[in-house]
Amino acid sequence: MMQPLLSRSADFQWWKHGVIYQVYLRSFQDSNGDGVGDLAGLIARLDYLTGLGVDAIWLSPIFSSPMADFGYDVADHTAVDPLFGDLAVFRELVSQVHSRGLKIILDYIPNHTSEQHAWFLESRASRTAAKRDWYVWRDPGPGGGAPNNWRGEFGGSAWSWDEPTGQYYYHAFLPSQPDLNWRNPAAARAMLNVLRFWLDEGVDGFRVDAIHHLLEDESLADNPPNPQWREAMGPAEQFLKVHTVDQPEVHPFIAAMRRLVEGYGADRVLIGEAYLPIPRLMAYYGGALDGFHLPFNFHLMTTPWTPLALASLIGAYEAALPAGGWPNWVLSNHDRSRLASRLGEDQARVAAMLLLTLRGTPTLYQGDELGLTDVPIPPDRVRDPWELNVPGLGLGRDPARTPMLWSGAPNAGFSAQAPWLPLSEGWRDLNAARQLERPGSILRLYQALLALRRREEVLQVGDYALLGAAGGLLAFQRSCPESCLAVVLDLEGSGGVFPLDGGQILLSTLPGRVGERLESDLHLSPHEGAIVRRCPERQNVGERQNA
Ligand code: NOJ
């Protein structure tokens, strides 16, 4: 008997077949003319997202914050920062999102708070304060300086001296982002309550920030030097983070988050941010699949863009997945150089096809669908604390965080006032309104890819198999009992011929080929990718059975 399609089974939750879209709120849409995006602006643009065809929004931090790290320094976890709106606007957003059949995922930042959080103010008040142990306090090291050689991600020591109480506190990121001590049960409980608060508000899940940083080795042993270190990597990479990230004790805490989230229903999702090699990343699904539903897979962002390297990455990732673990793929986010800058504008289209045809949940970053590139930031407009602390190495993240381009109106329709970061130079041509009018634009390609992914269940549920990786082409197949598609991508820009036994082109990254029938081989132009329906006889069987 034929197995029912996974898509029709009860455990095919939306986060398996849906596409997640990251909204970096500061740069999405300003509604009140302060040059910074906000919640009301997002509400006004929801139709754009339904028109694009995504399923869920992951919203960057909206919580009350001094914005030293643009919201990743939370001063009050259950208050909306006035810059973005208030709880009433947030409720309106949730209701509007849900009425459109979309989902909403919030950022959750368990590793650290702002130094201005009431918990930290209380913790640093005295050595005997009730919440002293909610953060990571240590005496000076034997020589009288910092307890050890641990570095902060944004430069400098990871320890800051607190003169009044005569101890150091630990911060994996900025000194103004002290690390919480999850080994303190009251602190852990308080942070779990934050999840409850937002789940009670109706959110559909969380993207959990910097989870691999949650705990440090209690022995405080020095990190060993990184033999591969070069200055361009930044000071934080000078030591291997053996004692500061990916400590095994993190997993029970993730399991506690998962239990809590699942208590609100099997359709809530927990996504983990951990930059780790594949074998170590897999542990974040949890030994009994009781960890993250989706530990973010960032490896497409760092793997060389060649057929062989990508084929071997995809194969290694698929092979490493635990039984029952659902894959996911990410090509860019607010922390990395823009996709179209890393790969070039032509390959950005091919990359979109790859991301939206691989097996597993894709996450898109706002603006990639417009083909945005990194925007050069003049020195007097740099905002990112990383660039401010470690200038000149290209570590700054402002270039990838610039505003969305909506139309030919002043400030690209983003704001009535000058935006907080400069716009892309080509905004008059790149803006969404313009691209929607232009067949063949990258935005229209994204729409077509998303529509195809929605329509062709095999792209959601089908198995993955490599067909070939040579001559600049990467080719793979997605198949299920009822359908079978080939995806062939020219990654190197020289075009090529891929042997196929006929089929029909469902979509090409270049305009004008949809519906083309192939007698045999597929001929690709430079920088072209195509999705071809194969096995037409099996498709007919499927269609007859559905009729
Ligand atoms: C990861 C976030 O994506 C990044 O923007 C932030 O600076 C760090 N975590 C610290 O929270």
Boltz pocket constraint, residues with backbone or C-beta under 6 A from the ligand:
constraints:
  - pocket:
      binder: B
      contacts: [[A, 69], [A, 72], [A, 109], [A, 173], [A, 209], [A, 210], [A, 273], [A, 334], [A, 335]]
      max_distance: 6.0
